[in-house]
Amino acid sequence: MIAFSHYDIALLLQAMGRTVELSLGGGLLGIAGAILLTALRLSDLRYMFPLRMLAVLYVQTIRRIPFIVTLYIVFFCAGMMGVDVSATVVAIGSIGLIAAAYLCEILHGGVKTVPVEQVEAALVLNLPLWARWRYVIGPQALSAIVPPAVGYLVLFIKDTALASQIGVVELSQAGVILSNRGLPSVQVFCVVLLLYFAISYPLTCLSRLLEKRIAVH
C-alpha cells in the first residue's frame, strides 16, 4: 500500500481545488459567452447582421482549434500586451473561450428544435419576448440542451489537465509531481482518477436530476 505524506495529501487536495476552480470559472465564462453568442445568432434585426456573422465565424473557428493552441495563444498574447495575470487566470479565460463556442452550438441547436409553428402561435397571441421564452421556447429547448451541455462540461473537466502546459499545477500535474518524487505511478494515478471522478460525478447526478424535472414539466 502506498503511504502518502501530509505534503502529498496537501498537494493533491490543492491541485483538486485548482481543477475545480478551472472547471467552474471556465464553465461559467463559457455559459455567459454562449448565451451572448446564441442571442446574436438568433437575432433577426437587420443592423445586427454583422455581429451575427461574427458570432457564427467565432463559433465555427474556435470549435476547430485544439484547446492547447488556444491556451498558448491567450498565454503569449497576454504576455506581449504586458497584461500581468496569473497562469490560472489565463487558463480560465482560455477554457471560457472554448466552452462558449461549444455551448453556443448546443444552445442554438436546442432552440432550433422548438417547432416554428409554436413560436409563430406565440407571436400571433402577442406574447412579449420574455413570455415567449418562459412559456414556449425555454421549456421545450431545455430538454434538448441540458443533457449534451452537462455532458460536455463533464468531458471538459479532463481537458483542464492541459493547463499544466503553462505552469498550472492541477490534478494530473500533481500526479506527475508525486510520481517523479518516487511514489508508485500506478497507485498515484489511481488516486488521481478517483479524485477526477469525485469532481465529475456530481455533475452527472445533476444532469439526471434536471432531465427528470424537465420530463415532469
C-alpha positions in Angstrom: 0.0 0.0 0.0 1.2 3.5 -0.8 1.7 5.8 2.1 1.0 9.5 1.3 2.7 12.0 3.5 1.0 15.1 4.7 2.7 17.0 1.9 1.4 14.6 -0.7 -2.1 14.8 0.5 -2.0 18.6 0.7 -0.6 18.8 -2.8 -3.4 16.5 -4.2 -6.1 18.5 -2.4 -4.7 21.8 -3.5 -4.5 20.5 -7.1 -8.0 19.2 -6.9 -9.2 22.6 -5.8 -7.3 24.2 -8.7 -9.0 21.8 -11.1 -12.4 22.7 -9.7 -11.5 26.4 -10.0 -10.5 26.0 -13.6 -13.6 24.0 -14.5 -16.1 26.2 -12.6 -14.5 29.5 -13.7 -14.2 28.4 -17.3 -17.6 26.9 -17.3 -19.3 30.0 -16.0 -17.5 32.2 -18.5 -18.4 29.7 -21.2 -22.1 29.8 -20.3 -22.2 33.6 -20.3 -20.4 33.7 -23.6 -22.6 31.1 -25.1 -25.8 32.9 -24.1 -24.5 36.1 -25.7 -23.4 34.3 -28.9 -26.7 32.5 -29.2 -28.6 35.7 -28.7 -26.6 37.3 -31.6 -27.1 34.2 -33.8 -30.9 34.2 -33.2 -31.3 37.9 -33.7 -33.2 38.8 -36.9 -32.6 42.5 -36.7 -31.0 43.9 -39.8 -28.5 46.1 -38.0 -27.3 43.1 -36.0 -26.3 41.2 -39.2 -22.5 42.0 -38.9 -22.5 40.9 -35.2 -24.5 37.8 -36.1 -21.9 36.8 -38.8 -19.0 37.5 -36.4 -20.7 35.2 -33.8 -21.1 32.4 -36.4 -17.5 32.9 -37.5 -16.3 32.7 -33.9 -18.2 29.5 -33.1 -17.1 27.8 -36.3 -13.5 28.8 -36.0 -12.9 28.2 -32.2 -14.5 24.7 -32.4 -11.9 23.7 -34.9 -8.8 24.8 -32.9 -7.3 22.5 -30.4 -7.6 23.7 -26.8 -3.8 23.6 -26.3 -3.4 26.0 -29.3 -6.0 28.4 -27.8 -4.3 28.2 -24.4 -0.9 29.1 -25.9 -2.3 32.0 -28.0 -4.0 33.5 -25.0 -0.9 33.0 -22.8 1.5 34.6 -25.2 -0.9 37.4 -26.2 -1.3 38.3 -22.6 2.5 38.4 -22.2 3.0 40.5 -25.4 0.4 43.0 -24.3 2.0 43.3 -20.8 -1.0 42.1 -19.0 0.0 40.9 -15.6 -2.2 37.9 -14.9 -1.6 34.5 -13.4 -1.4 31.3 -15.4 -4.6 30.2 -13.7 -6.5 33.3 -15.0 -5.1 32.6 -18.5 -6.3 29.0 -18.3 -9.7 30.0 -17.1 -10.0 32.6 -19.9 -9.0 30.0 -22.5 -11.4 27.5 -21.2 -14.2 30.1 -21.3 -13.4 30.9 -24.9 -13.6 27.3 -26.0 -16.6 26.4 -23.9 -18.5 29.4 -25.2 -18.2 28.2 -28.7 -19.3 24.6 -28.0 -22.1 25.6 -25.6 -23.4 28.1 -28.1 -23.7 25.4 -30.7 -25.6 23.3 -28.1 -27.9 26.2 -27.1 -28.5 27.2 -30.7 -29.3 23.6 -31.7 -31.7 23.2 -28.7 -33.6 26.4 -29.5 -34.0 25.3 -33.2 -35.7 22.1 -32.1 -38.7 24.1 -30.9 -41.4 23.8 -33.7 -41.7 27.0 -35.7 -45.5 26.8 -35.5 -45.5 27.2 -31.8 -43.2 30.2 -31.9 -45.5 31.7 -34.6 -48.5 31.0 -32.4 -46.9 32.9 -29.5 -46.3 35.8 -31.8 -49.9 35.7 -33.0 -51.1 35.8 -29.4 -48.9 38.9 -29.0 -46.9 37.4 -26.1 -44.0 39.6 -25.0 -40.5 38.3 -25.6 -39.9 37.2 -22.0 -43.2 35.3 -22.0 -42.3 33.5 -25.3 -39.0 32.3 -23.9 -40.5 31.5 -20.4 -43.6 29.5 -21.5 -43.0 28.4 -25.1 -39.3 28.2 -26.2 -37.4 27.6 -22.9 -39.3 24.6 -21.6 -39.1 22.7 -24.9 -35.5 23.7 -25.7 -34.2 22.7 -22.3 -34.9 19.0 -22.9 -32.5 19.2 -25.9 -29.9 21.4 -24.2 -29.3 20.0 -20.7 -28.0 16.5 -21.5 -25.4 17.5 -24.1 -24.4 20.7 -22.2 -23.7 18.9 -18.9 -22.1 16.0 -20.8 -19.8 18.5 -22.5 -18.9 20.2 -19.2 -18.0 16.8 -17.6 -15.7 16.0 -20.5 -14.2 19.4 -20.4 -13.0 18.8 -16.8 -10.5 16.4 -18.2 -9.2 19.0 -20.7 -8.2 21.2 -17.8 -5.2 18.9 -17.5 -3.7 20.8 -20.4 -3.4 23.9 -18.2 -0.2 22.3 -16.8 1.5 23.3 -20.1 1.6 26.9 -18.9 2.6 26.1 -15.3 -0.7 25.5 -13.6 -0.4 22.7 -11.0 -3.8 21.0 -11.5 -4.7 17.4 -10.6 -2.9 15.5 -13.3 0.2 17.6 -12.9 0.2 16.9 -9.2 0.2 13.2 -10.1 3.2 13.7 -12.3 5.0 15.6 -9.5 4.3 12.8 -6.9 5.3 10.1 -9.4 8.6 12.0 -10.1 9.3 12.1 -6.4 9.4 8.3 -6.4 5.9 7.3 -5.4 4.4 4.3 -7.4 2.9 5.8 -10.6 0.1 3.3 -10.9 -1.2 3.9 -7.4 -0.7 7.7 -7.6 -2.7 8.0 -10.8 -5.4 5.6 -9.4 -5.9 8.2 -6.7 -5.9 11.0 -9.3 -8.5 9.1 -11.2 -10.7 8.8 -8.1 -10.4 12.5 -7.5 -11.4 13.3 -11.1 -14.4 11.0 -10.6 -15.3 12.8 -7.3 -15.3 16.1 -9.3 -17.3 15.0 -12.3 -19.8 12.5 -10.7 -21.9 15.3 -9.0 -22.3 16.9 -12.4 -23.6 13.7 -13.9 -26.1 13.3 -11.0 -27.2 16.9 -11.5 -27.8 16.2 -15.2 -30.0 13.3 -14.4 -32.0 15.3 -11.8 -32.5 18.1 -14.3 -33.6 15.7 -17.0 -36.2 14.2 -14.6 -37.5 17.6 -13.6 -37.8 18.7 -17.3 -39.5 15.5 -18.2 -42.1 16.0 -15.4 -42.9 19.5 -16.7 
